[in-house]
């Protein structure tokens, strides 16, 4: 009996589709939420109201990836400067 899952039986289109799905899921679950975390960390205290609404949209859009990255990234608030 021939092995049905051998490399010779898999089409090039199937491999391209699998690589495309894996790269898009990695982009959605890891890269975009990492960029959103970095953006929020840099602009949180100086954002305008429109930019703040855009930040909320980005968090809503990349929420599953934010949940995956949240145990590893922890951005504490800035310390207050007493003058």
N, C-alpha and C positions, 0 to 999 in steps of 0.2 A: 504494500500500500504506500502510495506516494504521500509525502508530507505536503499538506495544502498550504501551510504558512511559510514555506521556504522563500528565500529572497528572489528566486527566479520567477515565482508566480505573482509577485506584486508588481503592478503597473507603475509606470513613472508618474502618471496622474495621481495615483493614490499616495505616493510618497510626497509629491508636491503639495497635495491637499493636507496631509498630516503635518508637514513642516509649516505650512501657512497657519493652520489652526494653533499649533504649539507656539509659534512666534507671536501671533495676535493675542493669545491668552496670556503669555508672559508679559507682553506690552501692557495689557489691561490690568493685570494683577500685580505687577511689580514695578515697571518703569514709570507709568503715569502716576500712580499713587506716591512713589518716591519723589517725583518732581513736584507734586502738589504739596507734600510735606515740606520740602525745601522752600517752595514759594510762600507757604503760609508762615513759616518760621521767619522769613526775611521781611514780609510786608504786613504782618498782622497789626502792628501798632500805628502804622502810617497810612493805612488804606482809606480811600474815600468810600462813600456809600455805594457807588456803582461797583467799585472794585470788591467791596465786601460781599455784595450780592453775587458777583462772579466767583468769589471764593466758596460761597455756600453751594453754588452749582457744581463746582469742581469736586467738592467733598461728596455731594449727593451722587455725582456721576461715577466716581471711583470708590464708592463705599466698600465693596467686597475686598478690593486690594488694600484699602486703608485698614480694614480689620485684620488682614494677614500681616501687615507691617507694624501694626500698633504695639505688639509685645516687644519688638526690637528697637523701635525708635521712641524716644521719650524726650520731648523738648520742654524743658521747664520754663516758666515765665522769667523774664529778665528781672534782675534785682533792682529795687528802687534806689535811685541816687539821692541821697539826702544832702541838700545844699544849704 
